[in-house]
Amino acid sequence: MSRVRHDGPLVVGAGLAGLSAALEAAKAGAKVLVVTPEPLLNACSSAWAQGGMAAALTAEDSAERHARDTEAAGAGLVEAEATRALTENGRETVEWLAALGAPFDRDADGGFVVSLEAAHSVARVARVGGDGAGRAILTAIVAAVRAEKRIEVWDDARLKGLLRDADGRVVGALVARGPGGKLTQITATAVVLATGGAGGLFAATTTPAALKGEGMALAALAGAEILDPEFVQFHPTAIDVGLDPAPLATEALRGEGARLIDGQGAFLLGEEDDADLKPRDVVARAVHAARASGRGACLDARTAIGEAFPHEFPAVFAACMRAGLDPRVSPIPVMAACHYHMGGIAADADGRTTVPGLFAVGECAATGVHGANRLASNSLLEAATFGRRAGVAAAAEAGGGKPLPAAAGPDLPDEAMAELRAGMTDRAGVVRDEAGLSHLIALIDRLEGQHGSAAALLAARLIVQAALDRHESRGGHYRADYPETAVVAQHTRVRLVQPAILAVAE
């Protein structure tokens, strides 16, 4: 095992959150090391985001109105202070990204073009080329990172564990590098986790399959509090053409008038013009129910988009055409698929977790701004806004003591991973109940007995156990055996009783 001493913050992950943190830490004068298992722009959810970035950008909108919509979507579990920190910095964040070169769509007067998405009370989603916001924004920030001399990037390093000192402070990380997985111990003044979500734990997902919640699991093993892990958002319009991951049909299509129908052409949620713009959990359950009953579910954009598809929504159009489907003349078959993890590592608006020296940003973090159901297009805003704040905070950290030795956990074999993913979609998906969740706990126990305590298994256990313990339906968490919502909204807070120290002994 090799050892590297880095005199500055270590950022794990190279999506929008991680790279925003890296840029701001470098701007504050710190030397930054970014580690990621794939080349920049690859295998991160930020690059796949279609809808855009929500922010109050017009005279009809305000940060306060944006915050109210966020709180309403979050079903009682949105933290007001964190949400204000998010929405009040919306315009500044969009303008910062635009200054870096993100080519947001503009009107004739130079203002931002905004679109309407579900559960927003006004159009406020800034877009790029219709449905290409994520990749365009990330491309701009990647260029800025590559030009910054204070930032070094390792694009062949996968996180295997967090290092702590005798006082419990996180003082670095263990990574596996290259095709052979050579272990490298990195000590740093602070660690910023930006490891993404947990969509890869589900067989039906719109996110990179490599994202299995391992950052959340490794943070838990290092003693961090995990907040609301049961809350998983299922996107109602994943394109159902047998691909893994499933291509996404952005919610902006419904904002432009596309309608959800069954196999007979009947509306899934009613005939009203805004019927399909309800919160995502409501729409996802309608799609799930239609498919479960054998009626099927499709997104019909023939009238609303029609011949404009190739230039208005080029990413969706290309995905459909690759699958042999022309959305200009045929409805798009859709399904509800895992799309976003609202829960994660408990963190404040500066990314600070409950463990000194450890920060978390982006989808792996739970800052309180998404609650039980993320408002559409708030994720890119959170990633950049709170990522920047975390970079500043991490740059000011002085570091800790000598890392203690321990042992790293195993990886889950492909066959076992496939079994876990199928079980998570079937039993911890859009609709859950005690029998299914209990079956999943037994499955996780068996896989752990066969293959050891893999981080992916711990991430799945955190989600499933919290879902089993929440005896109500709220936001993205729907229990068929507990369909009512409790009067008082309560968070789930989890800490492992005996957190481990992850590294590798010589």
DADA-V370141 format. One record per helix or strand of 2 or more residues. SS is the DSSP state (A for helix, B for strand). FROM is the first residue (numbers start at 0). LEN is the number of residues. If there is no record, write none. Layout:
ss=SS from=FROM len=LEN
ss=SS from=FROM len=LEN
//
This chain:
ss=B from=1 len=4
ss=B from=8 len=4
ss=A from=15 len=12
ss=B from=31 len=4
ss=A from=44 len=4
ss=B from=52 len=2
ss=A from=62 len=11
ss=A from=79 len=8
ss=A from=89 len=11
ss=B from=113 len=2
ss=B from=124 len=2
ss=A from=132 len=15
ss=B from=150 len=4
ss=B from=156 len=8
ss=B from=169 len=8
ss=B from=181 len=6
ss=B from=189 len=4
ss=A from=198 len=3
ss=A from=213 len=8
ss=B from=225 len=2
ss=B from=231 len=8
ss=A from=251 len=4
ss=B from=258 len=3
ss=A from=274 len=3
ss=A from=279 len=13
ss=B from=297 len=3
ss=A from=305 len=7
ss=A from=313 len=9
ss=B from=331 len=10
ss=B from=343 len=3
ss=B from=357 len=3
ss=A from=361 len=3
ss=B from=364 len=2
ss=A from=377 len=18
ss=A from=413 len=14
ss=A from=433 len=18
ss=A from=454 len=15
ss=B from=492 len=2
//
